[in-house]
Amino acid sequence: MSTVYLAGPIAGCNRGEANNWRHDVMAKLRPYGIFGVSPLRCEPLIGERYGMGCDDPRFGTARAIASKNFFDVQSCDFTLCYMPQEINERRLSLGTIIELAWAHSLRKPTLLVTQDPLLLEHAVVQANASWILGTLDEAVEGEAEPEEEEQPEPPKPAPKKAVAPKPPLPGRPAPGKSPAPSKAPAAKMPAKAPPAKVPAKAPVKAGTPVKSVPGKKAPPPVKR
């Protein structure tokens, strides 16, 4: 993000004259990623108008004010000096002219916004201003597109820790695996004995006497 120091009249101005234009410029520059720095962020208003300081050694003395403002000019990337003619005719802001010279000597780009002929015709003032414009609208309104704000990414879920599988108990299958079917041993069938060979009977011829076996009767002869 770039920063711009908003220099301009303070002493002799009321709250609106000193602050309104600064707040307006800050709001218009913010969408473009530019942050405006106001010297009035820590200078209190005592009474109806700002004076030349107060007794506060932190923010009110001349040394404290000058040191803070120089620090702002030195730290910011850019210095915008707003010096409207109507306030200059009432009281010229010499502090703003000094801040313009500080920024130029620090090699910082500067922009002077004024329509006051007294400043426009001054050679040294012109030499210290990188740009000179007539109105604040010309200074802060451009054709560039505002920067889109980055949306934070949603937090990613933490990775799950891998859990080592427990070893299976003896006789039980491992998790996620079905038990393998047990194969019963095939029963061996006894080999069949070959059929006994029956001796062929010799043919009996007609008229052949049949031998008798003791204890048995002889069969009757075969009639043909």
C-alpha atoms as a printed R data frame, in Angstrom:
    type eleno elety resid chain resno       x        y       z
1   ATOM     1    CA   MET     A     1   0.000    0.000   0.000
2   ATOM     2    CA   SER     A     2   1.290    3.462  -0.953
3   ATOM     3    CA   THR     A     3   1.110    6.428   1.439
4   ATOM     4    CA   VAL     A     4   0.556   10.133   0.807
5   ATOM     5    CA   TYR     A     5   1.177   12.926   3.318
6   ATOM     6    CA   LEU     A     6  -1.651   15.487   3.321
7   ATOM     7    CA   ALA     A     7  -0.044   18.890   3.925
8   ATOM     8    CA   GLY     A     8  -2.166   22.007   4.198
9   ATOM     9    CA   PRO     A     9  -3.276   24.925   6.409
10  ATOM    10    CA   ILE     A    10  -3.943   24.176  10.093
11  ATOM    11    CA   ALA     A    11  -3.207   27.255  12.208
12  ATOM    12    CA   GLY     A    12  -6.167   29.664  12.179
13  ATOM    13    CA   CYS     A    13  -8.547   27.050  10.687
14  ATOM    14    CA   ASN     A    14 -11.618   25.622  12.361
15  ATOM    15    CA   ARG     A    15 -12.209   21.874  12.631
16  ATOM    16    CA   GLY     A    16 -14.022   21.596   9.300
17  ATOM    17    CA   GLU     A    17 -11.535   23.681   7.302
18  ATOM    18    CA   ALA     A    18  -8.589   21.659   8.585
19  ATOM    19    CA   ASN     A    19 -10.096   18.145   8.545
20  ATOM    20    CA   ASN     A    20 -12.904   17.823   5.981
21  ATOM    21    CA   TRP     A    21 -10.796   17.930   2.842
22  ATOM    22    CA   ARG     A    22  -8.278   15.502   4.338
23  ATOM    23    CA   HIS     A    23 -10.981   12.960   5.220
24  ATOM    24    CA   ASP     A    24 -12.503   13.306   1.747
25  ATOM    25    CA   VAL     A    25  -9.166   12.696   0.007
26  ATOM    26    CA   MET     A    26  -8.406    9.706   2.251
27  ATOM    27    CA   ALA     A    27 -11.777    8.115   1.431
28  ATOM    28    CA   LYS     A    28 -11.322    8.591  -2.333
29  ATOM    29    CA   LEU     A    29  -7.779    7.198  -2.400
30  ATOM    30    CA   ARG     A    30  -8.376    4.161  -0.189
31  ATOM    31    CA   PRO     A    31 -10.046    2.028  -2.929
32  ATOM    32    CA   TYR     A    32  -6.893    2.487  -5.020
33  ATOM    33    CA   GLY     A    33  -4.639    1.098  -2.296
34  ATOM    34    CA   ILE     A    34  -3.357    4.555  -1.223
35  ATOM    35    CA   PHE     A    35  -3.420    5.500   2.471
36  ATOM    36    CA   GLY     A    36  -3.609    9.176   3.404
37  ATOM    37    CA   VAL     A    37  -1.630   10.405   6.431
38  ATOM    38    CA   SER     A    38  -2.992   13.456   8.276
39  ATOM    39    CA   PRO     A    39  -0.796   15.561  10.604
40  ATOM    40    CA   LEU     A    40  -3.918   16.234  12.699
41  ATOM    41    CA   ARG     A    41  -4.218   12.620  13.882
42  ATOM    42    CA   CYS     A    42  -2.550   13.597  17.169
43  ATOM    43    CA   GLU     A    43  -2.952   17.397  17.383
44  ATOM    44    CA   PRO     A    44  -5.870   18.392  19.648
45  ATOM    45    CA   LEU     A    45  -8.199   21.293  18.876
46  ATOM    46    CA   ILE     A    46  -8.195   23.812  21.711
47  ATOM    47    CA   GLY     A    47 -11.019   26.302  21.316
48  ATOM    48    CA   GLU     A    48 -12.764   26.969  18.026
49  ATOM    49    CA   ARG     A    49  -9.638   27.228  15.869
50  ATOM    50    CA   TYR     A    50  -6.266   25.556  15.739
51  ATOM    51    CA   GLY     A    51  -3.409   27.604  17.147
52  ATOM    52    CA   MET     A    52   0.347   27.435  16.793
53  ATOM    53    CA   GLY     A    53   0.646   24.708  19.403
54  ATOM    54    CA   CYS     A    54   0.167   23.989  23.089
55  ATOM    55    CA   ASP     A    55   2.198   23.016  26.147
56  ATOM    56    CA   ASP     A    56   1.994   19.266  25.482
57  ATOM    57    CA   PRO     A    57   5.652   18.196  24.991
58  ATOM    58    CA   ARG     A    58   4.553   15.146  22.963
59  ATOM    59    CA   PHE     A    59   2.415   16.850  20.315
60  ATOM    60    CA   GLY     A    60   1.972   20.564  21.082
61  ATOM    61    CA   THR     A    61   5.399   22.255  21.139
62  ATOM    62    CA   ALA     A    62   6.986   23.692  18.013
63  ATOM    63    CA   ARG     A    63   9.789   21.095  18.132
64  ATOM    64    CA   ALA     A    64   7.322   18.192  18.550
65  ATOM    65    CA   ILE     A    65   5.103   19.389  15.685
66  ATOM    66    CA   ALA     A    66   8.000   19.983  13.298
67  ATOM    67    CA   SER     A    67   9.662   16.644  14.140
68  ATOM    68    CA   LYS     A    68   6.409   14.717  13.624
69  ATOM    69    CA   ASN     A    69   5.650   16.425  10.325
70  ATOM    70    CA   PHE     A    70   9.171   15.887   8.991
71  ATOM    71    CA   PHE     A    71   8.937   12.229   9.958
72  ATOM    72    CA   ASP     A    72   5.669   11.936   8.030
73  ATOM    73    CA   VAL     A    73   7.126   13.594   4.916
74  ATOM    74    CA   GLN     A    74  10.186   11.345   5.128
75  ATOM    75    CA   SER     A    75   8.153    8.146   5.625
76  ATOM    76    CA   CYS     A    76   5.430    8.693   3.022
77  ATOM    77    CA   ASP     A    77   5.808    7.911  -0.660
78  ATOM    78    CA   PHE     A    78   4.154   11.125  -1.845
79  ATOM    79    CA   THR     A    79   3.269   14.599  -0.531
80  ATOM    80    CA   LEU     A    80   0.100   16.450  -1.499
81  ATOM    81    CA   CYS     A    81   0.037   20.155  -0.554
82  ATOM    82    CA   TYR     A    82  -3.393   21.784  -0.556
83  ATOM    83    CA   MET     A    83  -3.290   25.585  -0.344
84  ATOM    84    CA   PRO     A    84  -6.695   27.130  -1.212
85  ATOM    85    CA   GLN     A    85  -6.630   30.830  -2.105
86  ATOM    86    CA   GLU     A    86  -9.418   31.813   0.318
87  ATOM    87    CA   ILE     A    87  -7.430   30.539   3.317
88  ATOM    88    CA   ASN     A    88  -4.125   31.898   1.978
89  ATOM    89    CA   GLU     A    89  -5.643   35.397   1.809
90  ATOM    90    CA   ARG     A    90  -6.577   35.109   5.452
91  ATOM    91    CA   ARG     A    91  -3.337   33.546   6.612
92  ATOM    92    CA   LEU     A    92  -0.633   32.014   4.377
93  ATOM    93    CA   SER     A    93   0.424   28.543   5.550
94  ATOM    94    CA   LEU     A    94   4.191   28.868   5.683
95  ATOM    95    CA   GLY     A    95   4.471   25.421   7.262
96  ATOM    96    CA   THR     A    96   2.937   23.817   4.151
97  ATOM    97    CA   ILE     A    97   5.494   25.552   1.919
98  ATOM    98    CA   ILE     A    98   8.307   24.224   4.147
99  ATOM    99    CA   GLU     A    99   6.883   20.698   3.934
100 ATOM   100    CA   LEU     A   100   6.793   21.018   0.136
101 ATOM   101    CA   ALA     A   101  10.506   21.884   0.204
102 ATOM   102    CA   TRP     A   102  11.263   18.975   2.611
103 ATOM   103    CA   ALA     A   103   9.648   16.460   0.249
104 ATOM   104    CA   HIS     A   104  11.488   17.876  -2.774
105 ATOM   105    CA   SER     A   105  14.863   17.719  -0.991
106 ATOM   106    CA   LEU     A   106  14.120   14.077  -0.008
107 ATOM   107    CA   ARG     A   107  13.497   13.236  -3.681
108 ATOM   108    CA   LYS     A   108   9.814   12.585  -2.995
109 ATOM   109    CA   PRO     A   109   7.211   13.377  -5.686
110 ATOM   110    CA   THR     A   110   5.021   16.346  -4.764
111 ATOM   111    CA   LEU     A   111   1.664   17.725  -5.888
112 ATOM   112    CA   LEU     A   112   0.623   21.330  -5.212
113 ATOM   113    CA   VAL     A   113  -3.116   22.060  -5.414
114 ATOM   114    CA   THR     A   114  -3.858   25.783  -5.534
115 ATOM   115    CA   GLN     A   115  -5.361   28.599  -7.609
116 ATOM   116    CA   ASP     A   116  -3.512   31.331  -5.729
117 ATOM   117    CA   PRO     A   117  -1.560   33.540  -8.188
118 ATOM   118    CA   LEU     A   118   0.932   34.370  -5.428
119 ATOM   119    CA   LEU     A   119   2.099   30.727  -5.369
120 ATOM   120    CA   LEU     A   120   1.608   29.987  -9.060
121 ATOM   121    CA   GLU     A   121   3.897   32.849 -10.024
122 ATOM   122    CA   HIS     A   122   6.602   32.025  -7.473
123 ATOM   123    CA   ALA     A   123   9.571   30.406  -9.215
124 ATOM   124    CA   VAL     A   124  10.922   28.504  -6.184
125 ATOM   125    CA   VAL     A   125   7.466   27.136  -5.316
126 ATOM   126    CA   GLN     A   126   7.036   25.953  -8.886
127 ATOM   127    CA   ALA     A   127  10.457   24.313  -8.877
128 ATOM   128    CA   ASN     A   128   9.642   22.287  -5.745
129 ATOM   129    CA   ALA     A   129   6.311   20.954  -7.056
130 ATOM   130    CA   SER     A   130   6.340   17.932  -9.344
131 ATOM   131    CA   TRP     A   131   2.755   18.728 -10.414
132 ATOM   132    CA   ILE     A   132   0.506   21.771  -9.959
133 ATOM   133    CA   LEU     A   133  -3.294   21.399 -10.249
134 ATOM   134    CA   GLY     A   134  -6.192   23.729  -9.523
135 ATOM   135    CA   THR     A   135  -8.626   21.501  -7.589
136 ATOM   136    CA   LEU     A   136  -8.627   18.438  -5.357
137 ATOM   137    CA   ASP     A   137 -10.967   16.652  -7.751
138 ATOM   138    CA   GLU     A   138  -8.298   16.842 -10.446
139 ATOM   139    CA   ALA     A   139  -5.743   15.546  -7.964
140 ATOM   140    CA   VAL     A   140  -7.530   12.463  -6.633
141 ATOM   141    CA   GLU     A   141  -9.990   11.400  -9.340
142 ATOM   142    CA   GLY     A   142  -8.432    9.383 -12.136
143 ATOM   143    CA   GLU     A   143  -9.320    6.779 -14.709
144 ATOM   144    CA   ALA     A   144  -7.572    3.911 -12.975
145 ATOM   145    CA   GLU     A   145  -9.788    1.150 -11.653
146 ATOM   146    CA   PRO     A   146  -9.859    0.663  -7.870
147 ATOM   147    CA   GLU     A   147  -8.009   -2.314  -6.493
148 ATOM   148    CA   GLU     A   148 -10.140   -5.237  -5.465
149 ATOM   149    CA   GLU     A   149  -9.755   -6.314  -1.891
150 ATOM   150    CA   GLU     A   150  -8.330   -9.785  -1.549
151 ATOM   151    CA   GLN     A   151 -10.678  -12.237   0.063
152 ATOM   152    CA   PRO     A   152  -9.010  -14.438   2.635
153 ATOM   153    CA   GLU     A   153  -8.882  -18.076   1.674
154 ATOM   154    CA   PRO     A   154 -10.884  -20.433   3.871
155 ATOM   155    CA   PRO     A   155  -8.704  -22.453   6.201
156 ATOM   156    CA   LYS     A   156  -7.750  -25.837   4.834
157 ATOM   157    CA   PRO     A   157  -8.705  -28.859   6.946
158 ATOM   158    CA   ALA     A   158  -5.854  -30.512   8.729
159 ATOM   159    CA   PRO     A   159  -4.723  -33.719   7.027
160 ATOM   160    CA   LYS     A   160  -5.889  -36.867   8.733
161 ATOM   161    CA   LYS     A   161  -3.202  -38.938  10.345
162 ATOM   162    CA   ALA     A   162  -2.824  -42.422   8.915
163 ATOM   163    CA   VAL     A   163  -3.509  -45.085  11.531
164 ATOM   164    CA   ALA     A   164  -1.450  -48.232  11.205
165 ATOM   165    CA   PRO     A   165  -3.677  -51.333  11.051
166 ATOM   166    CA   LYS     A   166  -3.495  -53.629  14.033
167 ATOM   167    CA   PRO     A   167  -2.034  -57.099  13.355
168 ATOM   168    CA   PRO     A   168  -4.757  -59.755  13.114
169 ATOM   169    CA   LEU     A   169  -5.203  -62.206  15.947
170 ATOM   170    CA   PRO     A   170  -4.054  -65.759  15.330
171 ATOM   171    CA   GLY     A   171  -6.673  -67.641  13.409
172 ATOM   172    CA   ARG     A   172  -8.548  -64.471  12.318
173 ATOM   173    CA   PRO     A   173  -8.428  -62.753   8.925
174 ATOM   174    CA   ALA     A   174  -6.902  -59.259   8.540
175 ATOM   175    CA   PRO     A   175  -9.379  -56.298   8.545
176 ATOM   176    CA   GLY     A   176 -11.064  -55.779   5.185
177 ATOM   177    CA   LYS     A   177 -10.312  -59.300   3.974
178 ATOM   178    CA   SER     A   178 -12.731  -62.215   3.908
179 ATOM   179    CA   PRO     A   179 -11.429  -65.550   5.175
180 ATOM   180    CA   ALA     A   180 -10.264  -67.879   2.466
181 ATOM   181    CA   PRO     A   181 -12.430  -71.000   2.181
182 ATOM   182    CA   SER     A   182 -10.695  -74.067   3.537
183 ATOM   183    CA   LYS     A   183 -10.246  -76.877   1.062
184 ATOM   184    CA   ALA     A   184 -11.022  -80.414   2.352
185 ATOM   185    CA   PRO     A   185  -8.615  -83.053   1.061
186 ATOM   186    CA   ALA     A   186 -10.091  -85.026  -1.790
187 ATOM   187    CA   ALA     A   187 -11.040  -88.573  -0.734
188 ATOM   188    CA   LYS     A   188  -9.160  -91.222  -2.662
189 ATOM   189    CA   MET     A   189 -11.445  -93.863  -4.117
190 ATOM   190    CA   PRO     A   190 -10.069  -97.420  -4.036
191 ATOM   191    CA   ALA     A   191  -9.114  -98.748  -7.413
192 ATOM   192    CA   LYS     A   192 -11.557 -101.213  -8.816
193 ATOM   193    CA   ALA     A   193 -10.265 -104.735  -9.183
194 ATOM   194    CA   PRO     A   194 -10.407 -106.014 -12.733
195 ATOM   195    CA   PRO     A   195 -13.255 -108.516 -13.297
196 ATOM   196    CA   ALA     A   196 -12.290 -112.135 -12.833
197 ATOM   197    CA   LYS     A   197 -11.913 -114.023 -16.041
198 ATOM   198    CA   VAL     A   198 -14.312 -116.930 -16.275
199 ATOM   199    CA   PRO     A   199 -12.780 -119.815 -18.182
200 ATOM   200    CA   ALA     A   200 -14.644 -120.568 -21.269
201 ATOM   201    CA   LYS     A   201 -16.483 -123.911 -21.265
202 ATOM   202    CA   ALA     A   202 -15.640 -126.301 -23.951
203 ATOM   203    CA   PRO     A   203 -18.533 -127.121 -26.199
204 ATOM   204    CA   VAL     A   204 -20.206 -130.418 -25.550
205 ATOM   205    CA   LYS     A   205 -20.646 -132.628 -28.544
206 ATOM   206    CA   ALA     A   206 -23.695 -134.744 -28.912
207 ATOM   207    CA   GLY     A   207 -23.196 -138.263 -27.849
208 ATOM   208    CA   THR     A   208 -20.231 -137.422 -25.659
209 ATOM   209    CA   PRO     A   209 -20.610 -139.137 -22.346
210 ATOM   210    CA   VAL     A   210 -20.550 -136.839 -19.388
211 ATOM   211    CA   LYS     A   211 -18.291 -137.652 -16.610
212 ATOM   212    CA   SER     A   212 -19.998 -138.138 -13.354
213 ATOM   213    CA   VAL     A   213 -18.818 -136.500 -10.200
214 ATOM   214    CA   PRO     A   214 -18.863 -138.592  -7.099
215 ATOM   215    CA   GLY     A   215 -21.868 -137.759  -4.911
216 ATOM   216    CA   LYS     A   216 -23.726 -136.055  -7.764
217 ATOM   217    CA   LYS     A   217 -26.137 -137.423 -10.260
218 ATOM   218    CA   ALA     A   218 -25.212 -137.226 -13.837
219 ATOM   219    CA   PRO     A   219 -27.437 -134.964 -15.887
220 ATOM   220    CA   PRO     A   220 -29.571 -136.596 -18.433
221 ATOM   221    CA   PRO     A   221 -28.221 -136.757 -21.913
222 ATOM   222    CA   VAL     A   222 -29.007 -133.949 -24.187
223 ATOM   223    CA   LYS     A   223 -31.477 -134.811 -26.812
224 ATOM   224    CA   ARG     A   224 -30.984 -133.322 -30.217
